[in-house]
């Protein structure tokens, strides 16, 4: 078995996990009224782009390499465009989620006005439109991102200009966004820590519950942002310091696809409502249809 097939087979399990988990989260968010708010819609968009990334990679990249399909390789620039679009949509959604948590912590009286469901939908729509325009310009018109036989992965067109696009538009831009996310998250954590101290000194069960929910949402945002930062650093810097092909593979290609599965896992870990939904659905199928109706309603 050649190295291309070895690395591709190593990607399949994490791609399956990423696709299944994120499509399941999208379904759970759709069904659970608990997520019928701004943060829920942003989490749903996050799950959608993560699911699309894992699914496209699984259904196009893997068959293309394992079956050695020349036609699929010829048009792999379309796959590259879609994958980078999903990746950058995921990063921008993380930014919106971070801003959402920042406003919830620092401006609670204005939060419900700024982040209505309607305005959140508009934000998500604008994100898709903006990212589509940027991706078309940089990844379809100016440069292509296609499968390269030499590295057995996708790569920018080998020109000096596209190398600058890869560095500034891909790494520097995303690093800057993730850096902003980190600053927002630190500020939010400090604010929530301050609020939590105040809540503990007062009586009020509802306030305590609200704070606990917000803390879970904040944990989700912080964990996801931290994982993305780690992935970005390993992807661009590990090849500069290591020569072993498997270390480079796990620090670059594997990390790039695993990040989307990790996103979904964080959502499940930080939201007991999602875990309960999955568990009840499983129990429902074993026991009775009546219980299913009661659970979903």
C-alpha positions in Angstrom: 0.0 0.0 0.0 1.4 3.4 -1.0 1.7 6.3 1.4 -1.2 8.2 -0.3 -3.6 5.3 0.5 -2.2 4.9 4.0 -2.8 8.5 5.0 -6.2 8.6 3.3 -7.4 5.4 5.1 -6.2 7.0 8.4 -8.5 10.0 7.7 -11.6 8.0 7.1 -12.5 7.2 10.8 -12.2 10.9 11.9 -14.2 12.0 8.8 -17.0 9.5 9.6 -17.1 10.8 13.2 -17.1 14.4 12.1 -19.9 13.9 9.5 -22.1 11.8 11.8 -21.7 13.9 14.9 -22.2 17.3 13.2 -25.2 16.2 11.1 -26.7 14.7 14.4 -26.0 18.0 16.2 -27.8 19.9 13.5 -30.8 17.6 13.8 -30.8 17.9 17.6 -30.6 21.7 17.5 -33.5 21.7 15.1 -35.6 19.6 17.4 -34.7 21.0 20.8 -36.5 24.2 21.8 -33.7 24.8 24.2 -31.6 26.1 21.3 -34.3 28.3 19.8 -32.2 31.5 20.3 -29.3 33.3 18.8 -26.6 31.1 20.2 -28.5 28.0 19.1 -28.7 29.3 15.5 -25.0 30.1 15.5 -24.2 26.6 16.8 -26.4 25.1 14.1 -24.5 27.0 11.4 -21.3 25.8 13.0 -22.5 22.2 12.9 -23.6 22.7 9.2 -20.3 23.9 7.8 -18.4 21.3 9.9 -20.7 18.6 8.6 -20.3 19.8 5.0 -16.5 19.9 5.3 -16.3 16.3 6.7 -18.8 15.0 4.2 -17.2 16.6 1.1 -13.8 15.3 2.2 -15.2 11.8 2.9 -17.2 11.5 -0.4 -14.8 13.2 -2.8 -11.3 13.2 -1.5 -11.1 9.7 -0.2 -12.6 7.9 -3.3 -10.5 10.2 -5.5 -7.2 9.0 -3.8 -8.1 5.4 -3.0 -9.6 4.7 -6.5 -7.0 6.9 -8.3 -9.6 8.7 -10.3 -8.0 11.0 -12.9 -11.2 12.9 -13.7 -11.9 13.6 -10.0 -8.3 14.8 -9.6 -8.7 17.0 -12.7 -11.6 18.8 -11.0 -10.3 18.7 -7.5 -10.0 22.5 -7.5 -13.8 22.5 -7.1 -13.4 20.3 -4.0 -10.6 22.5 -2.7 -12.8 25.6 -3.1 -15.7 24.0 -1.2 -13.4 22.7 1.6 -11.7 26.1 2.1 -15.1 27.8 2.0 -16.4 25.5 4.8 -13.3 25.9 6.8 -13.3 29.7 6.7 -17.1 29.7 7.3 -16.4 27.7 10.4 -13.7 30.2 11.6 -16.1 33.2 11.0 -18.9 31.4 12.8 -16.6 30.9 15.7 -16.0 34.7 15.7 -19.8 35.4 15.7 -20.2 32.9 18.6 -17.4 34.6 20.5 -18.9 38.1 20.0 -22.3 36.6 21.0 -20.9 35.4 24.4 -19.0 38.7 24.9 -22.2 40.7 24.5 -24.1 38.3 26.7 -21.6 38.8 29.5 -20.8 42.5 29.2 -24.1 43.9 27.8 -26.8 41.7 29.2 -29.5 44.4 29.0 -28.8 45.0 25.3 -28.1 41.4 24.3 -31.7 40.4 23.6 -32.0 43.5 21.3 -28.7 43.0 19.4 -29.1 39.2 19.0 -32.7 38.5 18.1 -33.3 35.4 16.0 -34.0 37.6 13.0 -30.8 39.6 13.3 -28.8 36.4 13.9 -30.2 34.9 10.7 -29.2 38.1 8.9 -25.7 37.8 10.3 -25.4 34.2 9.2 -26.7 35.1 5.7 -24.2 37.9 5.4 -21.4 35.6 6.6 -22.3 33.1 3.8 -22.5 35.9 1.1 -19.2 37.5 2.2 -17.3 34.3 2.4 -18.7 33.1 -0.9 -17.4 36.3 -2.6 -14.0 36.1 -0.9 -13.6 32.3 -1.7 -14.5 32.8 -5.4 -12.0 35.6 -5.8 -9.1 34.0 -4.0 -9.8 30.2 -4.6 -11.4 30.2 -8.1 -10.3 33.4 -10.0 -6.9 34.3 -8.6 -5.7 30.9 -7.5 -6.8 27.3 -7.3 -6.6 24.8 -4.4 -6.3 21.3 -5.9 -5.0 17.8 -5.1 -1.3 17.6 -5.5 0.2 14.1 -6.1 3.6 15.0 -4.5 2.1 15.7 -1.1 -1.1 13.6 -1.4 -3.2 16.5 -0.2 -4.7 19.8 -1.5 -2.4 22.7 -2.2 -2.5 26.2 -3.7 -1.3 26.8 -7.2 2.5 26.8 -7.3 3.1 30.5 -8.1 4.7 33.3 -6.1 1.4 35.2 -6.0 -0.6 32.1 -4.8 2.1 31.5 -2.1 1.4 35.0 -0.8 -2.4 34.3 -0.9 -1.9 31.1 1.0 0.2 32.9 3.7 -1.7 36.2 4.1 -5.3 35.3 3.1 -5.3 31.8 4.6 -2.8 31.7 7.6 -2.4 35.4 8.6 -6.1 36.3 8.2 -7.3 33.2 10.1 -4.6 33.6 12.8 -5.8 37.2 13.3 -9.4 36.2 13.6 -8.6 33.4 16.0 -6.4 35.8 18.0 -9.4 38.2 18.2 -11.6 35.3 19.3 -9.0 34.4 22.1 -9.1 38.0 23.3 -12.9 38.1 23.3 -13.1 34.8 25.1 -10.6 35.8 27.8 -12.5 39.0 28.4 -15.8 37.1 28.6 -14.3 34.5 31.0 -13.2 37.3 33.3 -16.6 39.0 33.2 -18.5 35.7 33.8 -16.1 34.9 36.8 -17.0 38.3 38.2 -20.7 37.8 37.7 -20.6 34.3 39.2 -19.2 35.7 42.4 -22.0 38.2 42.6 -24.7 35.5 41.9 -23.3 33.3 44.7 -23.8 36.1 47.2 -27.4 36.5 46.2 -30.5 34.3 46.4 -32.1 33.6 43.1 -32.5 30.2 41.6 -33.4 31.5 38.1 -30.3 33.7 38.0 -28.2 30.8 39.0 -29.6 28.6 36.3 -29.1 31.3 33.7 -25.5 31.8 34.7 -24.9 28.0 34.6 -26.3 27.8 31.1 -24.2 30.8 29.9 -21.1 29.3 31.5 -21.7 26.1 29.4 -22.1 28.1 26.3 -18.9 30.0 27.1 -17.0 26.8 27.7 -18.1 25.6 24.3 -16.9 28.8 22.6 -13.6 28.8 24.5 -12.8 25.1 23.9 -13.7 25.4 20.2 -11.6 28.5 19.7 -8.6 27.0 21.5 -8.7 23.9 19.4 -8.8 25.9 16.2 -5.8 28.0 17.3 -3.9 24.8 18.1 -4.8 23.4 14.7 -3.7 26.5 12.8 -0.3 26.6 14.6 0.4 22.9 14.0 -0.6 23.1 10.3 1.8 25.9 9.5 4.7 25.3 11.8 5.1 21.5 12.3 6.4 21.0 8.7 9.1 23.5 9.4 10.5 21.6 12.4 9.9 17.9 11.7 10.8 15.6 8.8 8.9 12.4 9.8 6.1 12.0 7.4 3.6 10.7 10.0 4.3 13.6 12.4 3.8 16.0 9.5 0.6 14.2 8.5 -1.0 14.2 11.9 0.0 17.9 12.5 -1.3 19.0 9.1 -3.7 16.9 7.1 -5.2 15.0 10.0 -5.5 18.1 12.2 -7.2 20.0 9.4 -10.0 17.5 9.1 -10.1 16.4 12.7 -10.8 20.0 13.9 -14.4 19.7 12.5 -15.0 16.5 14.4 -13.6 18.1 17.5 -16.1 21.0 17.1 -19.0 18.6 17.3 -17.6 16.6 20.2 -17.2 19.9 22.2 -20.9 20.7 21.6 -21.9 17.3 22.9 -19.6 17.5 26.0 -20.7 21.1 26.9 -24.5 20.6 26.3 -26.2 18.0 28.4 -29.5 18.7 26.5 -27.9 17.4 23.4 -26.6 14.3 25.2 -30.0 13.6 26.7 -31.6 14.1 23.3 -29.4 11.4 21.7 -29.8 9.1 24.7 -33.6 9.4 24.7 -33.8 8.8 21.0 -31.9 5.6 21.4 -34.1 4.5 24.3 -37.2 5.5 22.4 -36.5 3.3 19.4 -36.1 0.3 21.8 -39.2 0.9 23.9 -42.1 2.7 22.3 -43.3 5.2 19.8 -45.4 7.0 22.5 -42.2 7.8 24.5 -40.7 9.3 21.3 -43.5 11.7 20.9 -43.3 12.8 24.5 -39.6 13.3 24.3 -39.6 15.4 21.1 -42.6 17.5 22.2 
